[in-house]
Amino acid sequence: MLPSRLPAALALTLTLPLLAACGNDDPTGALAAAEGGLLTGDIKASGSSAQEAAMTAWIAGYQSHQPGVLVQYDAIGSGGGRENLIAGATDLGGTDAFLDEKEREAVEASCGPGGALHVPVYISPIALPYNLPGVEGLQLRPATIAGIMDLRITSWDDPAIQEDNPGTDLPATDITVVHRSDDSGTTENFLEYLTAAAPEAWPHEVDKAWPVPAEAAPQNTGVIQVVESTEGAIGYADASVVTGSSVAVGVGGEFVTFSPEAAARVVDASEPVVTGVPGDLALDLARDTTASGAYPIVLVSYHVACTSYERASRAELVKDFLHYVVSEEGQATAAEAAGSSPISDSLREQADSLIDTIDAG
């Protein structure tokens, strides 16, 4: 049974002050572990809206184990989550893209010279929802997707779309492209896919912001609302919020629809990024895979934590929550709530080892 859906920013009444991130002051020592392994205190996090459903479930599940710990999450988008961690305003950042080199340098101001580490906690496809009444099972190859998103293909009966969908009666409806208005890890992951899978058809750089002027909406849910209310629209969003029709994407010689299993195949084929943190688990995703059954438009969402916190009690809270999130129970909870793919046993072992390295400065 799914946990009750809670607000994005959860708040309970505590006698403890709300503490910020790596430089939090803990003058009372109230965050120390209690008897029986129970903890008390709070964790403040913000970031990825793609993680929102999973975080709601994780928070509810974790509080059944640690009822004395308040975890708050504000789903403001990946860019905001990274900015808050860098500023020292939160203990954890939720992000659908790992910190770039400049961000990894900047986060040392709040996390210390060891910087921040990435724990992959959520694997999900990025779906391409569309609103085209009477057209089911729409298929698009990477170059066609790129042409649509770059506004060079502007009608649904375009020959390129027809070639991808032989025998389908496509209407002469104008295409409305819907993108995220906020800086977004979902955007960054989708742009990485377009750049890798259709390099000759996609001329734009990878960024957190969408590069082509079109219809814009905030967060994943905002994109879905515009697509569902606009005939002829197509957009991109985390699959957890998609309830209507979605594109089957060309991979090699076949078309693949999104699923947690198809997304996980891409992650398993990906390599770690060198970030300077030993054992870090930021991943370079295999966007241009042609493996059968793999869905290449995928995001891996991370919890980004300081490698070192000012006080041991703060480090203990963060470590305990992260261990729950990557546990079999935590991953199953997210899969049920958000339709994500659980991380593999091998990745879980690596994540647990990485989490254990978090300490107090």
N, C-alpha and C positions, 0 to 999 in steps of 0.2 A: 504494500500500500504506500502511495506517495506521501512524503511528509507534507504538512500544511504549508502552503505558499506564504512566505513572509515578505515584508517590504525589503527593498534593496538595501536600505540603511537600517539595520536592526538596532534597537535600543532598549535596554532594561534599566530599571532604577538600581544603582549601585551606591554604596557608601564610598567606593574608591574613586579617585579622580581619573578622568580619561587621559591616558598617557600617549605621547607621540612615539615616533619610531626609535631609531637606534640610539639617539641621545636622550631617551626618556629619563626623567628624574623619578626616583622611587624612594623618597625619604622615609616612608613608614615601613618599608620592607614587606608590605602587605601582599606582594605577589609570590611569596615563597610557597613551596609545596606544603600542603596540609597532610594530616595523618591518612594512611591508606592510599597514598599515591595521588590524592585529589589535589587540584590546583585551584587557586583563586586569582582573579585579576581580569584583565581585558586585553583584547587584541584588536587593533584598528587597521582595517584594510580597505583598499579601493582599487578600481580599475575596470577590467574587461566586462562589457555587458554580455558577451558570449558566455561568460562564466556565471551569470546571475542565477540561473535556475540551479546549477550545480552547487554554487556557494550557499544558496538558501537551504538545500538539502544537507550539505556538509555541516553547516552551523547547527541545524536541528539535531543531526546525528551525533555531533561532537558533544553537544550539551547534555546528551543522555549519559555520556561517559564522564564529562567534566562539568557538572551543573554550576560550579562556582566560577566558570570562565565565561565572560561575555565576549563574543566575537561580533564585530560590526563590519559590514561590507557595503560600500557605496559604489554602485555600478555606473561610474562616470565615463567609462571608456578606457581603453588600454593606455592611450597617451596620458590621460589624467592620472592613472594609477602609477605610471613610471615617474611622472613629475612629482607626485606626492611623496614617493619613497625617496627620491633624490633630495627633496626639500626637508626630509626628516619629519614629515607630517603624519606618516603612517608606519606601521610595523611591517606590513607586507604590501606588495604591489601585485595586482592581477593583470597579466598582459598576454596578448595573443602574438606578440613578437618580442624576441629577446632584446636586451639593451644593446644599442649600437656602441661603437667605440667611444664616442663623445659622452654618451650617457654613462658608460662604465667608469669613465674618469670622474664625471661629476658626482656620482653616487658615493665616492670615497669621502666627500665632505660630511655626509651623514652616517655612513656605515664604517668609516675608518679605512685605512690603507688596503685592507683585504678586499674591499668592495662588496659586491652583491653576487649571489649565486641564483641559478635558475633551476627550479624543480618542475618538471612537466607533470601537470596534474589533470589535464583535460584534453582529450583528443576528439575532434569533431569535424565532420565535413562542413564546408561552406557551400550551401545550396544556391542555385540560381532560380529563384521563384519567378514565375511569369503569370500573366493574366491574359489569356487568349481563349475565350469561350469556344467550345467545340473542337479544340485542338488538344489532344492528350498525347503523352509520350513524346514530347518535342525532343529532337536530337540536334546537338550542335557540336561541330568540331572546334578545336581551339582557335583556328584562324577566323572562323565565323563569329565566335564569341568576341574575339578581339575587334572585328569590324563593327559589330553591334555596339560594343561599349565605347568605341572611338567615334561613334556617330557617323560612320561611313556607310553603314547598312541601316537604312531608316524605315523600311517597310517590311512587314512580316511575309510578304510574297516575293521578297528578293530572291533572285536565282541561287545565290549561295545557300540560303536557308532551305530552298526547295531541293537543292542537291543533297543536303544532309537528311532530308525527309521525303524520300521518293514515295509517291502514291498518296501523300497527305495533301488535303485541300487547305491551303494556307490563305488567309484573308489579306486584302490590301489595306491592312490597318497600320497606321503609323506606330513606330516603336518609341516608347518612352523609357529611357534609361533612368533608373533610380539608384542613387549612391548615398553613402554616409556623408552627412554634413560635418561631423566631428572627426578629429584625428582618431584613427581606428586601427587596431591590430587586424581586424577582419579585412579592412581595405588593404593593408600592407600585405597580408597573405594572398589575397586575390590578385594584387598587382604582381607579386612574385610569380604566381602561376602563369599569368599572361606573358610575362617577360620570358619565362623559361619554356613554355609550351608553344608560344606563337611569336618568336622573336622577330620574324620578318613582318608580321602584321601589327605588332604593338610597339609604337615608337616612344613611349613615355617611361620615365624613371620610376623605380619603386619608391614609395613614400607612404607616410601615414595618412596623407590627405589625397582625395581623389583628384586626378589631373585634368579631367575633361568636364567643362560646364554642362550640367544636366540637372534633372530634378533631384533635390537633396532632401534628406530627412535624418533626424538624429537617432542614433542607436539602431540596433538590429530590429527592434520592434517598430520603430518609425518607418524603416524601409519597407517592412512587411505591410504596414497600414497603407502606405502609398501604392504599393503594387496591387494589393487586393481591391483598392478603390478606383484604380485607373485601368481601363481596358487598353490592352496593347503594351502594358508595362512589363519590364524585366528588371531585376535587381540582383543583389547578392546579400546573403545573410547567414549567420550561424544556423545550421540545420535544426537546432533545438526549437526555434521559433517558427519554423515553416510548417504550415498545415495544408497548403494547396498544392498546385502543380509545380514541378521543378524539372529543370532540364537534365537529360541524360547526356553526359559529356563524352566526347570522342577520346578514346585512349587506344593507341595502336590501331588495330583494325576493327574495334568494337565500340559500342556506346555503353557507358557505365552509369547507373544511377547511384546516388549517394546512399551510404549505409555506414554504420560504425565499423563493420568488418572491412569494407572496402577502404575506408580511411586509414585503418590500422596497418594495412599492408604497405602503405606509403611510409608511415612512420618507422616501421621495422627495417625499411631499406635505407634509412637516413643516417647521417654521420654527425657526431658532436662538433660543435663550433669551438675553436680555441678562444677562450675569453680571458685567460690568465688565472682563472680560479681552478685549482686542481679538482678533477672529478666533476666539473660543471656539466650540466645536461641541457644546455641550449643546443638545438638541433638544426642542421642544414637539411631541410626537407627535399626529397627527390621529386620535384615538381614535374619534371619532364619524363617521368616513368612511362613505359609502354607495357608494363606487366598486366597480364590478363586479370580482370576483376578488381584492379586498383582504381580508386577514385582520387585523382591528384589535387583537387581543390580542397585542401584540408588545412586546418589550423591546429597547432599544438599550443594550448594556453598554459602559461607558467604562473607559479607563485614565485615572486622574486623577493628574496629575503637578504638581510645583511649577513655577511659571514661572521660578524661579531657585533654583539650588543653591549651597551655600557654596563648593564647589570646582568648577573647570572640568572636572576628570576625572570627577566624579560626573555632571555635566550631560551630558557626552559619552556615557557609558554609557547613561543613560536615553534620550537622543535616538536612539542607534543601535538600541536594542532596539525602541523605538516605531516607527521607520522600517521595521524588518523586519515588525512586526506588521501594519501597514497596507499593506504592499507586496502586489502581486499574488500573489507566492509565499506570503506569510504568510496572506493571506485565503483562498487556495485550500487551504492546509494546515488551517485551522480548519474550512472547509466540509466537507472530507473526514472530519475527526475528529469533528465535532460537529453536522454538518448545518445549520450557520448559513448565512446569506446574505452573500456578499461585499459589502463597501461598494462604491458606484458609483465610476467613475473620477473624477467630479467631486468626490465627497466625499473620495476619496483625495488629490487635489491640495490640497484645503483642509486636510486633516489634516497632510500633509507640510509645508505652509507654517507651520501652527501649531506643529508639533514643532520646527521650525527656530528658533522664537523663544525656546526654553528656553535660559537662559544661567546664568552663575555670578555670584553677588552680590559 
